Amino acid sequence: MLKILAVSLALTLVFEEAFALAWGLRGRRELGLVALMNCLTNPPVVLLYYTAAGLWRWNAILSAVVLEAAAVAVEWRCCRAYSEQVKRPFLFALFINLFSYGAGCAINLL
């Protein structure tokens, strides 16, 4: 399980930092915030997903949607409170999570 958590966090950091750069964020403070947000949200989301969908046999799609929505909410609040460059924090949090989730799904298909 630790390997899954580590790989998921590492890939998410790569994808979301690249997205943040493409969005126009610059500087250690802003890119550091993106990294910290992912360290805060990714491990609990992955752990809860595998617990809910794998161990408890809850619906995998519903579990993913609920957990990703929670991650978007947390990251939106972090951006709103601490970012100096993100002008639309909710859209940023939504799109960055859609991008990294979609990229992760694409990798799993390979």
N, CA, C and O atoms as a GROMACS GRO file, in nm:
protein
  440
    1MET      N    1   0.081  -0.119   0.000
    1MET     CA    2   0.000   0.000   0.000
    1MET      C    3   0.086   0.126   0.000
    1MET      O    4   0.050   0.227  -0.062
    2LEU      N    5   0.199   0.122   0.069
    2LEU     CA    6   0.288   0.239   0.071
    2LEU      C    7   0.340   0.271  -0.069
    2LEU      O    8   0.356   0.388  -0.105
    3LYS      N    9   0.368   0.166  -0.148
    3LYS     CA   10   0.416   0.188  -0.284
    3LYS      C   11   0.309   0.257  -0.368
    3LYS      O   12   0.339   0.348  -0.444
    4ILE      N   13   0.184   0.214  -0.354
    4ILE     CA   14   0.073   0.277  -0.426
    4ILE      C   15   0.061   0.424  -0.387
    4ILE      O   16   0.046   0.511  -0.473
    5LEU      N   17   0.068   0.452  -0.257
    5LEU     CA   18   0.059   0.591  -0.210
    5LEU      C   19   0.174   0.675  -0.263
    5LEU      O   20   0.153   0.789  -0.306
    6ALA      N   21   0.294   0.620  -0.261
    6ALA     CA   22   0.412   0.695  -0.306
    6ALA      C   23   0.406   0.723  -0.456
    6ALA      O   24   0.432   0.835  -0.500
    7VAL      N   25   0.371   0.622  -0.535
    7VAL     CA   26   0.363   0.640  -0.680
    7VAL      C   27   0.252   0.738  -0.715
    7VAL      O   28   0.269   0.825  -0.801
    8SER      N   29   0.138   0.725  -0.650
    8SER     CA   30   0.026   0.815  -0.676
    8SER      C   31   0.063   0.960  -0.644
    8SER      O   32   0.034   1.050  -0.722
    9LEU      N   33   0.126   0.981  -0.530
    9LEU     CA   34   0.166   1.117  -0.493
    9LEU      C   35   0.270   1.172  -0.589
    9LEU      O   36   0.262   1.288  -0.630
   10ALA      N   37   0.368   1.091  -0.625
   10ALA     CA   38   0.474   1.138  -0.716
   10ALA      C   39   0.416   1.176  -0.852
   10ALA      O   40   0.448   1.282  -0.906
   11LEU      N   41   0.330   1.092  -0.908
   11LEU     CA   42   0.269   1.123  -1.038
   11LEU      C   43   0.179   1.246  -1.028
   11LEU      O   44   0.179   1.330  -1.118
   12THR      N   45   0.104   1.256  -0.921
   12THR     CA   46   0.016   1.371  -0.903
   12THR      C   47   0.098   1.499  -0.893
   12THR      O   48   0.059   1.601  -0.951
   13LEU      N   49   0.209   1.495  -0.822
   13LEU     CA   50   0.295   1.614  -0.812
   13LEU      C   51   0.347   1.655  -0.949
   13LEU      O   52   0.348   1.773  -0.982
   14VAL      N   53   0.391   1.558  -1.029
   14VAL     CA   54   0.441   1.589  -1.163
   14VAL      C   55   0.332   1.649  -1.249
   14VAL      O   56   0.352   1.753  -1.312
   15PHE      N   57   0.214   1.584  -1.253
   15PHE     CA   58   0.105   1.631  -1.338
   15PHE      C   59   0.054   1.768  -1.294
   15PHE      O   60   0.033   1.856  -1.378
   16GLU      N   61   0.036   1.786  -1.165
   16GLU     CA   62  -0.024   1.912  -1.118
   16GLU      C   63   0.075   2.027  -1.119
   16GLU      O   64   0.034   2.142  -1.139
   17GLU      N   65   0.202   2.001  -1.099
   17GLU     CA   66   0.301   2.108  -1.113
   17GLU      C   67   0.310   2.152  -1.260
   17GLU      O   68   0.319   2.271  -1.288
   18ALA      N   69   0.306   2.056  -1.352
   18ALA     CA   70   0.306   2.090  -1.495
   18ALA      C   71   0.181   2.170  -1.531
   18ALA      O   72   0.188   2.267  -1.606
   19PHE      N   73   0.066   2.129  -1.477
   19PHE     CA   74  -0.058   2.202  -1.503
   19PHE      C   75  -0.048   2.344  -1.448
   19PHE      O   76  -0.089   2.440  -1.514
   20ALA      N   77   0.006   2.358  -1.328
   20ALA     CA   78   0.019   2.490  -1.265
   20ALA      C   79   0.109   2.582  -1.350
   20ALA      O   80   0.080   2.700  -1.366
   21LEU      N   81   0.216   2.526  -1.402
   21LEU     CA   82   0.303   2.605  -1.490
   21LEU      C   83   0.228   2.646  -1.617
   21LEU      O   84   0.239   2.761  -1.661
   22ALA      N   85   0.153   2.553  -1.675
   22ALA     CA   86   0.075   2.584  -1.795
   22ALA      C   87  -0.034   2.687  -1.764
   22ALA      O   88  -0.069   2.766  -1.852
   23TRP      N   89  -0.088   2.687  -1.644
   23TRP     CA   90  -0.190   2.782  -1.601
   23TRP      C   91  -0.129   2.922  -1.585
   23TRP      O   92  -0.201   3.022  -1.586
   24GLY      N   93   0.003   2.927  -1.569
   24GLY     CA   94   0.071   3.054  -1.557
   24GLY      C   95   0.128   3.084  -1.420
   24GLY      O   96   0.177   3.194  -1.397
   25LEU      N   97   0.122   2.988  -1.330
   25LEU     CA   98   0.177   3.012  -1.197
   25LEU      C   99   0.329   3.009  -1.205
   25LEU      O  100   0.388   2.926  -1.274
   26ARG      N  101   0.390   3.099  -1.134
   26ARG     CA  102   0.537   3.108  -1.133
   26ARG      C  103   0.583   3.136  -0.990
   26ARG      O  104   0.510   3.194  -0.910
   27GLY      N  105   0.703   3.096  -0.963
   27GLY     CA  106   0.763   3.124  -0.833
   27GLY      C  107   0.753   3.007  -0.738
   27GLY      O  108   0.662   2.924  -0.746
   28ARG      N  109   0.849   3.004  -0.647
   28ARG     CA  110   0.854   2.894  -0.550
   28ARG      C  111   0.732   2.894  -0.458
   28ARG      O  112   0.684   2.788  -0.419
   29ARG      N  113   0.684   3.012  -0.424
   29ARG     CA  114   0.570   3.018  -0.331
   29ARG      C  115   0.446   2.952  -0.391
   29ARG      O  116   0.381   2.871  -0.326
   30GLU      N  117   0.414   2.986  -0.514
   30GLU     CA  118   0.294   2.933  -0.578
   30GLU      C  119   0.309   2.784  -0.611
   30GLU      O  120   0.218   2.704  -0.585
   31LEU      N  121   0.423   2.747  -0.668
   31LEU     CA  122   0.444   2.606  -0.701
   31LEU      C  123   0.460   2.522  -0.574
   31LEU      O  124   0.421   2.405  -0.572
   32GLY      N  125   0.516   2.580  -0.471
   32GLY     CA  126   0.524   2.512  -0.342
   32GLY      C  127   0.386   2.490  -0.282
   32GLY      O  128   0.361   2.387  -0.220
   33LEU      N  129   0.297   2.588  -0.300
   33LEU     CA  130   0.160   2.573  -0.252
   33LEU      C  131   0.091   2.457  -0.322
   33LEU      O  132   0.020   2.380  -0.258
   34VAL      N  133   0.111   2.445  -0.452
   34VAL     CA  134   0.052   2.334  -0.527
   34VAL      C  135   0.104   2.201  -0.473
   34VAL      O  136   0.027   2.106  -0.454
   35ALA      N  137   0.233   2.194  -0.447
   35ALA     CA  138   0.292   2.071  -0.394
   35ALA      C  139   0.236   2.040  -0.254
   35ALA      O  140   0.202   1.925  -0.225
   36LEU      N  141   0.227   2.141  -0.169
   36LEU     CA  142   0.174   2.119  -0.034
   36LEU      C  143   0.028   2.077  -0.037
   36LEU      O  144  -0.014   1.992   0.042
   37MET      N  145  -0.050   2.137  -0.128
   37MET     CA  146  -0.192   2.098  -0.139
   37MET      C  147  -0.202   1.950  -0.176
   37MET      O  148  -0.289   1.879  -0.125
   38ASN      N  149  -0.114   1.906  -0.265
   38ASN     CA  150  -0.119   1.765  -0.306
   38ASN      C  151  -0.073   1.672  -0.196
   38ASN      O  152  -0.127   1.562  -0.180
   39CYS      N  153   0.026   1.714  -0.119
   39CYS     CA  154   0.069   1.633  -0.006
   39CYS      C  155  -0.040   1.624   0.100
   39CYS      O  156  -0.048   1.525   0.174
   40LEU      N  157  -0.123   1.725   0.107
   40LEU     CA  158  -0.234   1.728   0.202
   40LEU      C  159  -0.351   1.643   0.156
   40LEU      O  160  -0.415   1.576   0.237
   41THR      N  161  -0.382   1.644   0.027
   41THR     CA  162  -0.504   1.579  -0.021
   41THR      C  163  -0.481   1.441  -0.084
   41THR      O  164  -0.565   1.353  -0.066
   42ASN      N  165  -0.372   1.421  -0.156
   42ASN     CA  166  -0.357   1.295  -0.230
   42ASN      C  167  -0.350   1.171  -0.143
   42ASN      O  168  -0.425   1.077  -0.168
   43PRO      N  169  -0.264   1.164  -0.042
   43PRO     CA  170  -0.258   1.039   0.037
   43PRO      C  171  -0.392   1.002   0.103
   43PRO      O  172  -0.431   0.886   0.096
   44PRO      N  173  -0.463   1.096   0.167
   44PRO     CA  174  -0.592   1.056   0.224
   44PRO      C  175  -0.694   1.011   0.118
   44PRO      O  176  -0.768   0.916   0.140
   45VAL      N  177  -0.696   1.079   0.003
   45VAL     CA  178  -0.791   1.041  -0.102
   45VAL      C  179  -0.761   0.900  -0.153
   45VAL      O  180  -0.852   0.819  -0.168
   46VAL      N  181  -0.635   0.872  -0.179
   46VAL     CA  182  -0.598   0.739  -0.229
   46VAL      C  183  -0.626   0.632  -0.125
   46VAL      O  184  -0.682   0.527  -0.158
   47LEU      N  185  -0.589   0.656  -0.002
   47LEU     CA  186  -0.612   0.559   0.105
   47LEU      C  187  -0.762   0.535   0.126
   47LEU      O  188  -0.806   0.420   0.139
   48LEU      N  189  -0.839   0.642   0.130
   48LEU     CA  190  -0.984   0.626   0.148
   48LEU      C  191  -1.049   0.559   0.028
   48LEU      O  192  -1.144   0.482   0.044
   49TYR      N  193  -0.999   0.587  -0.092
   49TYR     CA  194  -1.054   0.521  -0.210
   49TYR      C  195  -1.032   0.370  -0.203
   49TYR      O  196  -1.126   0.293  -0.223
   50TYR      N  197  -0.910   0.328  -0.174
   50TYR     CA  198  -0.882   0.185  -0.168
   50TYR      C  199  -0.955   0.118  -0.052
   50TYR      O  200  -0.990   0.001  -0.061
   51THR      N  201  -0.979   0.191   0.055
   51THR     CA  202  -1.056   0.137   0.166
   51THR      C  203  -1.203   0.123   0.127
   51THR      O  204  -1.263   0.018   0.147
   52ALA      N  205  -1.260   0.229   0.071
   52ALA     CA  206  -1.402   0.228   0.036
   52ALA      C  207  -1.432   0.131  -0.078
   52ALA      O  208  -1.520   0.046  -0.066
   53ALA      N  209  -1.359   0.144  -0.188
   53ALA     CA  210  -1.389   0.063  -0.306
   53ALA      C  211  -1.334  -0.079  -0.294
   53ALA      O  212  -1.398  -0.174  -0.341
   54GLY      N  213  -1.218  -0.094  -0.234
   54GLY     CA  214  -1.156  -0.226  -0.227
   54GLY      C  215  -1.199  -0.308  -0.107
   54GLY      O  216  -1.243  -0.422  -0.121
   55LEU      N  217  -1.186  -0.250   0.010
   55LEU     CA  218  -1.213  -0.325   0.134
   55LEU      C  219  -1.362  -0.334   0.164
   55LEU      O  220  -1.414  -0.440   0.197
   56TRP      N  221  -1.431  -0.220   0.152
   56TRP     CA  222  -1.574  -0.218   0.188
   56TRP      C  223  -1.665  -0.249   0.069
   56TRP      O  224  -1.786  -0.265   0.086
   57ARG      N  225  -1.607  -0.256  -0.051
   57ARG     CA  226  -1.681  -0.287  -0.174
   57ARG      C  227  -1.789  -0.184  -0.208
   57ARG      O  228  -1.894  -0.219  -0.263
   58TRP      N  229  -1.761  -0.058  -0.175
   58TRP     CA  230  -1.853   0.049  -0.216
   58TRP      C  231  -1.835   0.073  -0.365
   58TRP      O  232  -1.736   0.029  -0.423
   59ASN      N  233  -1.927   0.140  -0.426
   59ASN     CA  234  -1.921   0.172  -0.568
   59ASN      C  235  -1.795   0.254  -0.595
   59ASN      O  236  -1.775   0.360  -0.536
   60ALA      N  237  -1.710   0.204  -0.685
   60ALA     CA  238  -1.581   0.267  -0.712
   60ALA      C  239  -1.597   0.406  -0.774
   60ALA      O  240  -1.526   0.499  -0.737
   61ILE      N  241  -1.688   0.419  -0.868
   61ILE     CA  242  -1.707   0.548  -0.935
   61ILE      C  243  -1.760   0.652  -0.838
   61ILE      O  244  -1.711   0.764  -0.833
   62LEU      N  245  -1.860   0.615  -0.760
   62LEU     CA  246  -1.916   0.708  -0.662
   62LEU      C  247  -1.812   0.747  -0.558
   62LEU      O  248  -1.803   0.863  -0.518
   63SER      N  249  -1.734   0.649  -0.512
   63SER     CA  250  -1.628   0.677  -0.415
   63SER      C  251  -1.527   0.776  -0.472
   63SER      O  252  -1.486   0.871  -0.404
   64ALA      N  253  -1.486   0.754  -0.597
   64ALA     CA  254  -1.389   0.844  -0.661
   64ALA      C  255  -1.446   0.984  -0.676
   64ALA      O  256  -1.376   1.082  -0.650
   65VAL      N  257  -1.571   0.995  -0.716
   65VAL     CA  258  -1.633   1.127  -0.735
   65VAL      C  259  -1.640   1.202  -0.603
   65VAL      O  260  -1.605   1.320  -0.596
   66VAL      N  261  -1.685   1.136  -0.499
   66VAL     CA  262  -1.698   1.202  -0.368
   66VAL      C  263  -1.561   1.244  -0.316
   66VAL      O  264  -1.545   1.356  -0.266
   67LEU      N  265  -1.463   1.156  -0.326
   67LEU     CA  266  -1.330   1.189  -0.274
   67LEU      C  267  -1.261   1.297  -0.355
   67LEU      O  268  -1.195   1.384  -0.299
   68GLU      N  269  -1.275   1.293  -0.487
   68GLU     CA  270  -1.216   1.398  -0.571
   68GLU      C  271  -1.285   1.532  -0.546
   68GLU      O  272  -1.220   1.637  -0.547
   69ALA      N  273  -1.416   1.529  -0.524
   69ALA     CA  274  -1.488   1.653  -0.491
   69ALA      C  275  -1.436   1.712  -0.360
   69ALA      O  276  -1.422   1.834  -0.346
   70ALA      N  277  -1.409   1.626  -0.263
   70ALA     CA  278  -1.353   1.673  -0.136
   70ALA      C  279  -1.214   1.733  -0.158
   70ALA      O  280  -1.180   1.835  -0.098
   71ALA      N  281  -1.133   1.669  -0.242
   71ALA     CA  282  -1.000   1.723  -0.272
   71ALA      C  283  -1.009   1.858  -0.341
   71ALA      O  284  -0.933   1.949  -0.309
   72VAL      N  285  -1.102   1.872  -0.434
   72VAL     CA  286  -1.123   2.001  -0.502
   72VAL      C  287  -1.161   2.107  -0.399
   72VAL      O  288  -1.110   2.219  -0.404
   73ALA      N  289  -1.250   2.074  -0.308
   73ALA     CA  290  -1.293   2.171  -0.207
   73ALA      C  291  -1.176   2.215  -0.119
   73ALA      O  292  -1.162   2.334  -0.091
   74VAL      N  293  -1.094   2.122  -0.075
   74VAL     CA  294  -0.980   2.156   0.010
   74VAL      C  295  -0.879   2.241  -0.067
   74VAL      O  296  -0.828   2.340  -0.015
   75GLU      N  297  -0.850   2.201  -0.190
   75GLU     CA  298  -0.752   2.275  -0.270
   75GLU      C  299  -0.805   2.413  -0.308
   75GLU      O  300  -0.728   2.509  -0.315
   76TRP      N  301  -0.934   2.424  -0.333
   76TRP     CA  302  -0.995   2.554  -0.361
   76TRP      C  303  -0.977   2.647  -0.242
   76TRP      O  304  -0.938   2.763  -0.258
   77ARG      N  305  -1.005   2.596  -0.122
   77ARG     CA  306  -0.990   2.680  -0.003
   77ARG      C  307  -0.844   2.720   0.019
   77ARG      O  308  -0.816   2.833   0.058
   78CYS      N  309  -0.752   2.629  -0.006
   78CYS     CA  310  -0.609   2.661   0.009
   78CYS      C  311  -0.567   2.769  -0.091
   78CYS      O  312  -0.499   2.864  -0.055
   79CYS      N  313  -0.609   2.753  -0.216
   79CYS     CA  314  -0.575   2.853  -0.318
   79CYS      C  315  -0.635   2.988  -0.284
   79CYS      O  316  -0.569   3.092  -0.295
   80ARG      N  317  -0.760   2.986  -0.242
   80ARG     CA  318  -0.829   3.111  -0.209
   80ARG      C  319  -0.761   3.183  -0.093
   80ARG      O  320  -0.752   3.306  -0.091
   81ALA      N  321  -0.713   3.106   0.003
   81ALA     CA  322  -0.653   3.166   0.123
   81ALA      C  323  -0.507   3.206   0.104
   81ALA      O  324  -0.463   3.306   0.161
   82TYR      N  325  -0.431   3.130   0.024
   82TYR     CA  326  -0.286   3.149   0.024
   82TYR      C  327  -0.223   3.188  -0.110
   82TYR      O  328  -0.110   3.236  -0.112
   83SER      N  329  -0.293   3.168  -0.220
   83SER     CA  330  -0.232   3.199  -0.349
   83SER      C  331  -0.243   3.348  -0.379
   83SER      O  332  -0.345   3.412  -0.354
   84GLU      N  333  -0.135   3.400  -0.434
   84GLU     CA  334  -0.135   3.540  -0.478
   84GLU      C  335  -0.155   3.551  -0.629
   84GLU      O  336  -0.179   3.661  -0.680
   85GLN      N  337  -0.145   3.439  -0.702
   85GLN     CA  338  -0.154   3.443  -0.847
   85GLN      C  339  -0.280   3.381  -0.905
   85GLN      O  340  -0.322   3.418  -1.015
   86VAL      N  341  -0.343   3.289  -0.835
   86VAL     CA  342  -0.462   3.221  -0.888
   86VAL      C  343  -0.581   3.316  -0.874
   86VAL      O  344  -0.622   3.352  -0.764
   87LYS      N  345  -0.635   3.355  -0.989
   87LYS     CA  346  -0.747   3.451  -0.990
   87LYS      C  347  -0.882   3.382  -0.972
   87LYS      O  348  -0.974   3.439  -0.912
   88ARG      N  349  -0.894   3.261  -1.022
   88ARG     CA  350  -1.018   3.184  -1.007
   88ARG      C  351  -0.986   3.052  -0.939
   88ARG      O  352  -0.968   2.950  -1.005
   89PRO      N  353  -0.977   3.054  -0.806
   89PRO     CA  354  -0.929   2.936  -0.734
   89PRO      C  355  -1.016   2.812  -0.749
   89PRO      O  356  -0.965   2.700  -0.752
   90PHE      N  357  -1.148   2.829  -0.758
   90PHE     CA  358  -1.232   2.710  -0.774
   90PHE      C  359  -1.207   2.643  -0.908
   90PHE      O  360  -1.192   2.521  -0.915
   91LEU      N  361  -1.203   2.722  -1.016
   91LEU     CA  362  -1.177   2.665  -1.148
   91LEU      C  363  -1.039   2.600  -1.153
   91LEU      O  364  -1.022   2.493  -1.211
   92PHE      N  365  -0.942   2.667  -1.093
   92PHE     CA  366  -0.808   2.610  -1.089
   92PHE      C  367  -0.808   2.475  -1.019
   92PHE      O  368  -0.754   2.378  -1.071
   93ALA      N  369  -0.869   2.468  -0.901
   93ALA     CA  370  -0.873   2.343  -0.824
   93ALA      C  371  -0.949   2.235  -0.901
   93ALA      O  372  -0.907   2.119  -0.901
   94LEU      N  373  -1.058   2.272  -0.964
   94LEU     CA  374  -1.137   2.175  -1.040
   94LEU      C  375  -1.058   2.122  -1.160
   94LEU      O  376  -1.048   2.000  -1.179
   95PHE      N  377  -1.002   2.212  -1.240
   95PHE     CA  378  -0.932   2.170  -1.361
   95PHE      C  379  -0.802   2.095  -1.332
   95PHE      O  380  -0.768   2.000  -1.402
   96ILE      N  381  -0.731   2.137  -1.229
   96ILE     CA  382  -0.605   2.070  -1.198
   96ILE      C  383  -0.631   1.927  -1.152
   96ILE      O  384  -0.554   1.836  -1.182
   97ASN      N  385  -0.740   1.908  -1.078
   97ASN     CA  386  -0.774   1.773  -1.033
   97ASN      C  387  -0.831   1.689  -1.146
   97ASN      O  388  -0.802   1.569  -1.154
   98LEU      N  389  -0.910   1.748  -1.233
   98LEU     CA  390  -0.958   1.674  -1.350
   98LEU      C  391  -0.842   1.629  -1.438
   98LEU      O  392  -0.840   1.517  -1.488
   99PHE      N  393  -0.744   1.718  -1.455
   99PHE     CA  394  -0.628   1.685  -1.537
   99PHE      C  395  -0.549   1.570  -1.476
   99PHE      O  396  -0.518   1.473  -1.546
  100SER      N  397  -0.516   1.579  -1.348
  100SER     CA  398  -0.433   1.474  -1.288
  100SER      C  399  -0.510   1.343  -1.275
  100SER      O  400  -0.452   1.236  -1.290
  101TYR      N  401  -0.640   1.350  -1.246
  101TYR     CA  402  -0.719   1.227  -1.237
  101TYR      C  403  -0.728   1.161  -1.374
  101TYR      O  404  -0.712   1.039  -1.386
  102GLY      N  405  -0.754   1.241  -1.477
  102GLY     CA  406  -0.761   1.187  -1.612
  102GLY      C  407  -0.629   1.128  -1.659
  102GLY      O  408  -0.626   1.023  -1.723
  103ALA      N  409  -0.519   1.195  -1.626
  103ALA     CA  410  -0.387   1.142  -1.661
  103ALA      C  411  -0.360   1.011  -1.588
  103ALA      O  412  -0.303   0.917  -1.645
  104GLY      N  413  -0.401   1.005  -1.462
  104GLY     CA  414  -0.384   0.880  -1.387
  104GLY      C  415  -0.466   0.767  -1.444
  104GLY      O  416  -0.419   0.653  -1.450
  105CYS      N  417  -0.589   0.797  -1.486
  105CYS     CA  418  -0.673   0.695  -1.551
  105CYS      C  419  -0.611   0.648  -1.681
  105CYS      O  420  -0.612   0.529  -1.712
  106ALA      N  421  -0.556   0.741  -1.757
  106ALA     CA  422  -0.491   0.704  -1.884
  106ALA      C  423  -0.371   0.613  -1.860
  106ALA      O  424  -0.349   0.518  -1.935
  107ILE      N  425  -0.293   0.642  -1.757
  107ILE     CA  426  -0.177   0.558  -1.724
  107ILE      C  427  -0.222   0.418  -1.683
  107ILE      O  428  -0.160   0.319  -1.721
  108ASN      N  429  -0.331   0.411  -1.606
  108ASN     CA  430  -0.381   0.280  -1.563
  108ASN      C  431  -0.430   0.196  -1.680
  108ASN      O  432  -0.430   0.073  -1.672
  109LEU      N  433  -0.472   0.260  -1.788
  109LEU     CA  434  -0.518   0.186  -1.906
  109LEU      C  435  -0.401   0.125  -1.984
  109LEU      O  436  -0.421   0.029  -2.059
  110LEU      N  437  -0.281   0.180  -1.967
  110LEU     CA  438  -0.165   0.129  -2.041
  110LEU      C  439  -0.116  -0.003  -1.990
  110LEU      O  440  -0.020  -0.057  -2.043
   0.00000   0.00000   0.00000
